[in-house]
Amino acid sequence: MDVILVPLFQVLLAVLNIYEFIVIAAVIMSWLFHFNIINYSQQFVRMIWEVVSKLTEPLLSRIRQFLPDMGGIDISPIVLLLLVFFLQSVIHQIMYKLV
C-alpha cells in the first residue's frame, strides 16, 4: 500500500507547491496592475492573468465570503496560502506515519 500512497502524496505536495506560486503570482500581478506597472491590454499579460485568475479566483471568492470587510485590504490570498501550508503539513505527517 505504501508503494502507491507515498508517490501519490508526493505528487499532491508538488501540485500544492505549484499552487503556492500561482497564488503569489496572482497577488503580485494584481499589485502590478494596480500601480500601472503592467498593462492588461497587452495580449501576453492578459493571457497569463486569465490563467492565474481562473486557477485562484474560485477559492479566493469562497474565502472572501467568510472574511469581514477590511476596508479595501484583501487578505484572502493569505488565508488561502495558510490553508495550502496546512494541507502540506498534514500530507507530510501522513507520509511520515506510512514510512
Secondary structure, DSSP 8 states (H G I E B T S, - for coil): -HHHHHHHHHHHHHHHHHHHHHHHHHHHHHHHHHTTSS-TTSHHHHHHHHHHHHHHHHHHHHHHHHS---SS---HHHHHHHHHHHHHHHHHHHHHHH-
